[in-house]
Amino acid sequence: MAIDDVPSIAVPGQILGPVSRYIAGPGTHVYQGNIASSLLGKVSINAPAKAPGPAKRLNKITAPAPGDLATISVVRHGRKREVLPDVNNVVLARVVRLMPKQAIVVIQQVGDTVLQTEWQGVIRVQDVRATEKDKVKMHESFKPGDIVRAQVISLGDQSNYYLSTASNELGVIMATSEAGNDMVPVSWKECKDPETGASELRKVAKPN
Protein backbone atom coordinates (compact mmCIF):
# COMPACT_ATOMS: atom_id res chain seq x y z
CA MET A 1 0.00 0.00 0.00
CA ALA A 2 1.52 3.26 -1.09
CA ILE A 3 1.08 6.52 0.79
CA ASP A 4 -1.35 7.63 -1.92
CA ASP A 5 -3.52 4.62 -1.04
CA VAL A 6 -3.92 5.61 2.61
CA PRO A 7 -7.43 6.96 3.28
CA SER A 8 -7.82 10.53 4.48
CA ILE A 9 -10.58 9.51 6.90
CA ALA A 10 -10.59 6.22 8.81
CA VAL A 11 -13.15 4.26 10.79
CA PRO A 12 -12.35 1.94 13.74
CA GLY A 13 -10.74 -1.28 12.54
CA GLN A 14 -9.88 0.02 9.06
CA ILE A 15 -6.49 -1.15 7.79
CA LEU A 16 -4.19 1.80 7.03
CA GLY A 17 -1.00 0.07 5.96
CA PRO A 18 1.55 -2.65 6.82
CA VAL A 19 3.98 -2.43 9.74
CA SER A 20 6.79 -2.88 7.23
CA ARG A 21 5.99 0.59 5.88
CA TYR A 22 4.64 2.56 8.85
CA ILE A 23 4.98 2.99 12.60
CA ALA A 24 1.72 2.93 14.58
CA GLY A 25 1.01 6.34 16.07
CA PRO A 26 -1.78 7.69 18.30
CA GLY A 27 -5.25 6.50 17.41
CA THR A 28 -4.01 3.28 15.80
CA HIS A 29 -3.08 -0.26 16.80
CA VAL A 30 -1.28 -3.20 15.21
CA TYR A 31 -3.48 -6.06 14.05
CA GLN A 32 -2.13 -9.11 12.18
CA GLY A 33 0.87 -7.32 10.75
CA ASN A 34 -1.04 -4.22 9.72
CA ILE A 35 -1.76 -0.89 11.34
CA ALA A 36 -5.47 -0.35 11.91
CA SER A 37 -7.40 2.68 13.07
CA SER A 38 -8.70 2.64 16.65
CA LEU A 39 -11.19 5.45 16.10
CA LEU A 40 -13.10 7.55 13.60
CA GLY A 41 -10.99 10.47 12.48
CA LYS A 42 -8.52 12.07 10.11
CA VAL A 43 -5.46 10.10 9.05
CA SER A 44 -2.10 11.81 9.46
CA ILE A 45 1.28 10.61 8.16
CA ASN A 46 4.46 12.10 9.60
CA ALA A 47 7.59 11.40 7.57
CA PRO A 48 10.69 10.37 9.51
CA ALA A 49 13.28 13.00 10.26
CA LYS A 50 16.16 12.53 7.83
CA ALA A 51 19.67 12.76 9.15
CA PRO A 52 22.06 14.95 7.16
CA GLY A 53 24.25 13.18 4.68
CA PRO A 54 23.86 11.17 1.50
CA ALA A 55 20.56 9.33 1.13
CA LYS A 56 20.64 5.55 1.32
CA ARG A 57 19.46 3.62 -1.69
CA LEU A 58 17.28 0.67 -0.70
CA ASN A 59 17.43 -2.49 -2.71
CA LYS A 60 15.35 -5.65 -2.62
CA ILE A 61 17.33 -7.19 0.20
CA THR A 62 17.55 -4.11 2.41
CA ALA A 63 14.53 -3.48 4.61
CA PRO A 64 13.92 0.04 5.88
CA ALA A 65 15.11 0.64 9.44
CA PRO A 66 12.53 1.79 12.03
CA GLY A 67 13.94 5.30 11.84
CA ASP A 68 13.22 5.35 8.11
CA LEU A 69 9.51 4.60 8.54
CA ALA A 70 6.75 7.21 8.56
CA THR A 71 4.40 7.36 11.54
CA ILE A 72 0.72 7.01 10.77
CA SER A 73 -1.89 8.23 13.25
CA VAL A 74 -5.59 9.02 13.45
CA VAL A 75 -6.99 12.12 15.15
CA ARG A 76 -10.63 12.21 16.17
CA HIS A 77 -12.84 14.84 14.60
CA GLY A 78 -13.73 17.75 16.85
CA ARG A 79 -11.79 19.66 19.43
CA LYS A 80 -12.01 17.13 22.24
CA ARG A 81 -10.36 13.78 21.75
CA GLU A 82 -12.05 11.02 23.69
CA VAL A 83 -10.11 8.51 25.76
CA LEU A 84 -10.19 5.08 24.13
CA PRO A 85 -9.69 1.69 25.74
CA ASP A 86 -6.18 0.37 25.19
CA VAL A 87 -4.37 -2.85 26.05
CA ASN A 88 -3.82 -3.23 29.84
CA ASN A 89 -6.36 -0.50 30.66
CA VAL A 90 -8.73 -1.33 33.51
CA VAL A 91 -12.28 -0.54 32.45
CA LEU A 92 -15.81 -0.66 33.82
CA ALA A 93 -18.34 -2.36 31.58
CA ARG A 94 -22.01 -3.35 31.72
CA VAL A 95 -23.01 -6.88 30.75
CA VAL A 96 -25.66 -6.79 28.02
CA ARG A 97 -25.86 -10.38 26.79
CA LEU A 98 -24.67 -13.85 27.75
CA MET A 99 -23.76 -16.71 25.44
CA PRO A 100 -22.39 -20.14 26.35
CA LYS A 101 -18.79 -19.17 25.55
CA GLN A 102 -18.74 -15.41 26.11
CA ALA A 103 -20.35 -12.36 27.66
CA ILE A 104 -21.04 -9.27 25.56
CA VAL A 105 -20.45 -6.00 27.42
CA VAL A 106 -20.37 -2.28 26.72
CA ILE A 107 -17.37 -0.38 28.05
CA GLN A 108 -18.49 2.73 29.89
CA GLN A 109 -15.39 3.91 31.72
CA VAL A 110 -11.60 3.73 31.20
CA GLY A 111 -9.73 4.26 34.45
CA ASP A 112 -11.43 7.26 36.04
CA THR A 113 -12.73 8.64 32.73
CA VAL A 114 -16.37 8.12 31.79
CA LEU A 115 -16.61 7.61 28.05
CA GLN A 116 -18.79 9.70 25.77
CA THR A 117 -19.24 6.68 23.51
CA GLU A 118 -19.87 3.12 24.65
CA TRP A 119 -17.59 0.53 23.04
CA GLN A 120 -18.50 -3.14 22.79
CA GLY A 121 -16.32 -5.74 24.48
CA VAL A 122 -16.24 -9.50 24.90
CA ILE A 123 -15.27 -11.58 27.92
CA ARG A 124 -14.52 -15.07 26.63
CA VAL A 125 -15.01 -18.13 28.82
CA GLN A 126 -11.24 -18.74 28.99
CA ASP A 127 -10.66 -15.17 30.25
CA VAL A 128 -13.14 -15.21 33.16
CA ARG A 129 -10.72 -16.51 35.80
CA ALA A 130 -7.14 -17.67 36.13
CA THR A 131 -7.75 -21.17 37.52
CA GLU A 132 -10.03 -24.10 36.60
CA LYS A 133 -10.85 -22.44 33.30
CA ASP A 134 -12.45 -25.64 32.00
CA LYS A 135 -15.10 -25.45 34.75
CA VAL A 136 -16.20 -21.87 34.02
CA LYS A 137 -19.88 -21.40 33.19
CA MET A 138 -20.82 -17.98 31.89
CA HIS A 139 -24.28 -17.94 33.51
CA GLU A 140 -22.62 -18.61 36.90
CA SER A 141 -20.14 -15.76 36.38
CA PHE A 142 -22.22 -12.85 35.07
CA LYS A 143 -25.78 -11.72 34.51
CA PRO A 144 -27.09 -9.00 32.16
CA GLY A 145 -27.00 -5.65 33.94
CA ASP A 146 -23.93 -6.47 36.06
CA ILE A 147 -21.18 -3.86 36.23
CA VAL A 148 -17.81 -5.51 35.74
CA ARG A 149 -14.27 -4.31 36.36
CA ALA A 150 -12.10 -5.85 33.62
CA GLN A 151 -8.77 -5.43 31.88
CA VAL A 152 -8.32 -4.94 28.14
CA ILE A 153 -6.18 -7.80 26.86
CA SER A 154 -6.58 -7.21 23.11
CA LEU A 155 -8.01 -4.61 20.78
CA GLY A 156 -9.50 -7.50 18.85
CA ASP A 157 -11.31 -6.77 15.62
CA GLN A 158 -13.18 -3.70 14.41
CA SER A 159 -16.27 -4.46 16.53
CA ASN A 160 -15.00 -5.80 19.85
CA TYR A 161 -12.40 -5.30 22.56
CA TYR A 162 -11.34 -8.49 24.34
CA LEU A 163 -11.49 -8.21 28.12
CA SER A 164 -10.37 -10.36 31.04
CA THR A 165 -11.56 -10.74 34.64
CA ALA A 166 -8.88 -13.34 35.46
CA SER A 167 -7.45 -11.52 38.52
CA ASN A 168 -8.69 -11.25 42.10
CA GLU A 169 -9.43 -7.54 41.78
CA LEU A 170 -11.38 -8.01 38.54
CA GLY A 171 -14.95 -9.18 38.10
CA VAL A 172 -18.44 -8.10 39.09
CA ILE A 173 -18.50 -5.01 41.31
CA MET A 174 -22.23 -4.21 41.13
CA ALA A 175 -25.08 -6.67 40.70
CA THR A 176 -28.83 -6.70 41.12
CA SER A 177 -30.61 -9.77 42.46
CA GLU A 178 -33.52 -11.49 40.76
CA ALA A 179 -35.72 -9.67 43.28
CA GLY A 180 -34.36 -6.32 42.05
CA ASN A 181 -32.19 -5.48 45.06
CA ASP A 182 -28.53 -4.45 45.15
CA MET A 183 -26.39 -7.38 46.22
CA VAL A 184 -23.24 -7.52 48.32
CA PRO A 185 -20.31 -9.90 47.72
CA VAL A 186 -19.90 -12.71 50.23
CA SER A 187 -17.09 -14.61 48.46
CA TRP A 188 -15.14 -14.53 45.20
CA LYS A 189 -17.93 -16.49 43.49
CA GLU A 190 -21.09 -15.44 45.29
CA CYS A 191 -23.24 -12.37 45.96
CA LYS A 192 -26.09 -12.08 48.44
CA ASP A 193 -29.34 -10.12 48.47
CA PRO A 194 -29.37 -8.57 51.98
CA GLU A 195 -33.15 -8.16 51.90
CA THR A 196 -34.21 -11.64 50.81
CA GLY A 197 -31.11 -13.51 51.97
CA ALA A 198 -30.87 -15.25 48.61
CA SER A 199 -27.43 -15.88 47.11
CA GLU A 200 -26.46 -15.83 43.43
CA LEU A 201 -23.30 -17.00 41.70
CA ARG A 202 -20.98 -14.41 40.17
CA LYS A 203 -17.27 -13.97 39.37
CA VAL A 204 -16.84 -11.33 42.07
CA ALA A 205 -14.11 -8.68 42.13
CA LYS A 206 -12.24 -8.54 45.41
CA PRO A 207 -12.77 -5.08 46.97
CA ASN A 208 -9.71 -2.82 46.74
PANU-959659 format. One line per field, with one value per residue (C-alpha): residue in one letter; z, x, y. Coordinates in nm, 4 decimals. Each point is the difference from the previous one (the first is absolute). Example, Ala and Ser with C-alpha at 12.3 -4.5 7.8 and 13.67 -1.06 7.14 Angstrom:
BEGIN
residu	A:S
Z	0.7800:-0.0660
X	1.2300:0.1370
Y	-0.4500:0.3440
END
This chain:
BEGIN
residu	M:A:I:D:D:V:P:S:I:A:V:P:G:Q:I:L:G:P:V:S:R:Y:I:A:G:P:G:T:H:V:Y:Q:G:N:I:A:S:S:L:L:G:K:V:S:I:N:A:P:A:K:A:P:G:P:A:K:R:L:N:K:I:T:A:P:A:P:G:D:L:A:T:I:S:V:V:R:H:G:R:K:R:E:V:L:P:D:V:N:N:V:V:L:A:R:V:V:R:L:M:P:K:Q:A:I:V:V:I:Q:Q:V:G:D:T:V:L:Q:T:E:W:Q:G:V:I:R:V:Q:D:V:R:A:T:E:K:D:K:V:K:M:H:E:S:F:K:P:G:D:I:V:R:A:Q:V:I:S:L:G:D:Q:S:N:Y:Y:L:S:T:A:S:N:E:L:G:V:I:M:A:T:S:E:A:G:N:D:M:V:P:V:S:W:K:E:C:K:D:P:E:T:G:A:S:E:L:R:K:V:A:K:P:N
Z	0.0000:-0.1086:0.1872:-0.2703:0.0876:0.3649:0.0668:0.1205:0.2414:0.1910:0.1983:0.2957:-0.1204:-0.3480:-0.1273:-0.0754:-0.1074:0.0864:0.2919:-0.2518:-0.1349:0.2976:0.3746:0.1984:0.1491:0.2229:-0.0892:-0.1609:0.0996:-0.1585:-0.1166:-0.1861:-0.1431:-0.1033:0.1622:0.0570:0.1160:0.3582:-0.0555:-0.2502:-0.1113:-0.2375:-0.1061:0.0414:-0.1302:0.1434:-0.2028:0.1948:0.0748:-0.2429:0.1313:-0.1989:-0.2479:-0.3178:-0.0370:0.0185:-0.3006:0.0994:-0.2013:0.0085:0.2824:0.2214:0.2192:0.1273:0.3561:0.2590:-0.0188:-0.3736:0.0436:0.0016:0.2984:-0.0767:0.2479:0.0200:0.1692:0.1029:-0.1579:0.2256:0.2577:0.2815:-0.0494:0.1941:0.2068:-0.1634:0.1614:-0.0551:0.0866:0.3782:0.0829:0.2844:-0.1064:0.1376:-0.2240:0.0139:-0.0974:-0.2721:-0.1238:0.0959:-0.2303:0.0904:-0.0799:0.0561:0.1550:-0.2097:0.1860:-0.0706:0.1335:0.1837:0.1832:-0.0521:0.3247:0.1595:-0.3307:-0.0940:-0.3741:-0.2282:-0.2265:0.1141:-0.1607:-0.0252:0.1690:0.0422:0.3019:-0.1285:0.2186:0.0169:0.1263:0.2907:0.2637:0.0330:0.1393:-0.0922:-0.3298:-0.1299:0.2746:-0.0726:-0.0832:-0.1297:0.1620:0.3387:-0.0520:-0.1307:-0.0562:-0.2350:0.1786:0.2118:0.0172:-0.0495:0.0623:-0.2740:-0.1741:-0.3737:-0.1289:-0.3748:-0.2327:-0.1932:-0.3230:-0.1206:0.2114:0.3325:0.2708:0.1779:0.3781:0.2918:0.3598:0.0827:0.3056:0.3582:-0.0322:-0.3243:-0.0431:0.0987:0.2221:-0.0178:-0.0433:0.0423:0.1332:-0.1699:0.2524:-0.1234:0.3010:0.0088:0.1078:0.2098:-0.0602:0.2514:-0.1778:-0.3256:-0.1711:0.1805:0.0667:0.2480:0.0025:0.3514:-0.0082:-0.1084:0.1151:-0.3354:-0.1506:-0.3676:-0.1728:-0.1527:-0.0804:0.2696:0.0067:0.3274:0.1564:-0.0228
X	0.0000:0.1523:-0.0440:-0.2433:-0.2172:-0.0396:-0.3511:-0.0393:-0.2758:-0.0008:-0.2559:0.0796:0.1613:0.0858:0.3394:0.2296:0.3192:0.2548:0.2426:0.2813:-0.0800:-0.1352:0.0343:-0.3261:-0.0711:-0.2791:-0.3469:0.1245:0.0925:0.1800:-0.2201:0.1355:0.2999:-0.1913:-0.0716:-0.3712:-0.1931:-0.1299:-0.2491:-0.1904:0.2106:0.2471:0.3060:0.3357:0.3377:0.3185:0.3125:0.3107:0.2583:0.2885:0.3506:0.2396:0.2192:-0.0398:-0.3298:0.0082:-0.1183:-0.2177:0.0152:-0.2085:0.1978:0.0228:-0.3020:-0.0609:0.1188:-0.2580:0.1404:-0.0715:-0.3714:-0.2754:-0.2357:-0.3677:-0.2607:-0.3702:-0.1400:-0.3645:-0.2202:-0.0890:0.1939:-0.0227:0.1657:-0.1691:0.1937:-0.0077:0.0501:0.3504:0.1816:0.0551:-0.2546:-0.2369:-0.3553:-0.3526:-0.2530:-0.3667:-0.1001:-0.2655:-0.0192:0.1181:0.0912:0.1376:0.3592:0.0059:-0.1617:-0.0688:0.0592:0.0078:0.3005:-0.1125:0.3104:0.3782:0.1876:-0.1704:-0.1295:-0.3642:-0.0241:-0.2183:-0.0444:-0.0631:0.2280:-0.0909:0.2180:0.0079:0.0970:0.0747:-0.0489:0.3774:0.0572:-0.2474:0.2416:0.3583:-0.0616:-0.2279:-0.0816:-0.1598:-0.2655:-0.1100:-0.3681:-0.0939:-0.3454:0.1658:0.2480:-0.2079:-0.3565:-0.1304:0.0088:0.3072:0.2746:0.3374:0.3540:0.2172:0.3330:0.0443:0.2138:-0.0393:-0.1434:-0.1490:-0.1806:-0.1872:-0.3093:0.1276:0.2597:0.1062:-0.0154:0.1125:-0.1189:0.2674:0.1429:-0.1233:-0.0743:-0.1949:-0.3569:-0.3493:-0.0058:-0.3735:-0.2847:-0.3756:-0.1775:-0.2908:-0.2199:0.1359:0.2164:0.3659:0.2143:0.3156:0.2924:0.0415:0.2804:0.1957:-0.2794:-0.3158:-0.2150:-0.2854:-0.3251:-0.0025:-0.3778:-0.1062:0.3100:0.0242:0.3432:0.0976:0.3154:0.2327:0.3706:0.0436:0.2728:0.1870:-0.0534:0.3060
Y	0.0000:0.3264:0.3255:0.1112:-0.3006:0.0985:0.1348:0.3572:-0.1024:-0.3284:-0.1965:-0.2319:-0.3222:0.1309:-0.1171:0.2950:-0.1733:-0.2718:0.0219:-0.0448:0.3468:0.1971:0.0425:-0.0060:0.3412:0.1352:-0.1189:-0.3227:-0.3538:-0.2933:-0.2867:-0.3051:0.1792:0.3101:0.3333:0.0541:0.3024:-0.0035:0.2803:0.2105:0.2918:0.1601:-0.1967:0.1711:-0.1199:0.1489:-0.0700:-0.1037:0.2630:-0.0467:0.0233:0.2192:-0.1776:-0.2013:-0.1834:-0.3781:-0.1931:-0.2949:-0.3162:-0.3162:-0.1542:0.3086:0.0630:0.3523:0.0597:0.1151:0.3504:0.0053:-0.0747:0.2608:0.0146:-0.0342:0.1214:0.0793:0.3097:0.0094:0.2630:0.2910:0.1908:-0.2535:-0.3341:-0.2759:-0.2511:-0.3433:-0.3395:-0.1314:-0.3224:-0.0377:0.2728:-0.0827:0.0783:-0.0116:-0.1695:-0.0989:-0.3531:0.0089:-0.3590:-0.3471:-0.2864:-0.3432:0.0971:0.3763:0.3046:0.3092:0.3270:0.3722:0.1900:0.3113:0.1179:-0.0177:0.0523:0.3000:0.1386:-0.0528:-0.0506:0.2089:-0.3019:-0.3560:-0.2593:-0.3668:-0.2595:-0.3767:-0.2078:-0.3488:-0.3060:-0.0609:0.3568:-0.0045:-0.1300:-0.1156:-0.3502:-0.2922:0.1653:-0.3198:0.0193:0.3575:0.0474:0.3422:0.0034:-0.0669:0.2851:0.2913:0.1132:0.2711:0.3355:-0.0826:0.2611:-0.1648:0.1201:-0.1537:0.0415:0.0490:-0.2861:0.0591:0.2607:-0.2897:0.0734:0.3067:-0.0755:-0.1344:0.0501:-0.3192:0.0281:-0.2148:-0.0377:-0.2602:0.1816:0.0268:0.3715:-0.0468:-0.1173:0.1081:0.3089:0.0799:-0.2456:-0.0032:-0.3070:-0.1718:0.1818:0.3350:0.0836:0.1036:-0.2932:-0.0140:-0.2382:-0.2811:-0.1895:0.0073:-0.1961:0.1052:0.3074:0.0286:0.1964:0.1552:0.0410:-0.3479:-0.1876:-0.1743:-0.0628:0.0048:-0.1164:0.2592:0.0435:0.2639:0.2651:0.0138:0.3461:0.2261
END
